Amino acid sequence: MEIMQVTGSLVCTHRVSGLAHSNLRILRNVKGKLSVAVDPVGASNGNWVFTASGSAARFACGDPEVQTDLTIGGIIDFWEPDG
């Protein structure tokens, strides 16, 4: 798992069937790297979230048929980043 911040939404009009109804969010890790994740929890811009990656990401979104390797597992209510 990794802690990341939501920086925006990703809108795609054409997707593979395994992502047909998934909300997609753009995330930034603490080093500034951007990634795209499936969002089954409804995170908003600016939220800090924790993620599941790899094969665990498919199960974290509630449907192991979703084609993802990064899923938001929850929205963090309180966290003080180091530094």
N, C-alpha and C positions, 0 to 999 in steps of 0.2 A: 504494500500500500504506500501511497505517496500523498502528501498534502499539496494541493494546487489551488490557484485562484481562477475563477471564471472571468474571462475577459470579453466574452460575447457569444452570440449564437451563430450557427452555421446553417444557411439555407441552401438546400440542394433540391432542384426540381426533378432530377433524374437520379435514381438510386437503384442499387441491386435489391432484389426482393427481400434479402435478409435484413435490410435496414429501412424497409418501407414506412413504418410508422414511428420510428425512433426520433426523439429530440436530440439534436447534436449541439454541443457546447465547445467553445474554444477555451482551453485552459493554459495557464502559464505556471510553470514550476518556480521554485524559489531562485533558480539560476537564470530565469528568463526564457527558457525553451517553451515553445508553443506546441500544443497537442490538441487533438480532437477526441472527444469522449461522448459516448452515449449517456443521456441524462434521464434516468427513470424517476428521479426525485424532484425535479422542477427547480433546479438551482437558478439563481438570478445573477446578473452581472455584479461583480465585486465580491460575491460569496466565496469563502474559503471552503473547500470540500476535500474529502478523502476519496481516493480512487482505488479500484481493483484493476489489475492489469493481467495480461496473458490469458490463459484459458479460464482463470477465475472470473474475468470480466464478463464472459458469456453467462455465467451463472448468477452474477451479481445483478444483472439487469432483469432477472426474473424469467427470462426465456432463453434457454441455451441454444436456440436456433438463430438468435441475433448474431450477425457477423461483426464482432467487435473484439478488440484487444485492450480497450480502455473504457471503464464504466465508472460513473460517479456513484459511490456507495452511500454517501450521506453529506449533509450540509453541516459544517462545524459552527456551533453556536458561540463558542468562546475559545480563542487560541491567541497566544501572544508569540508571534514569530521571534526567534532568536535574533539578537542584534538590533 
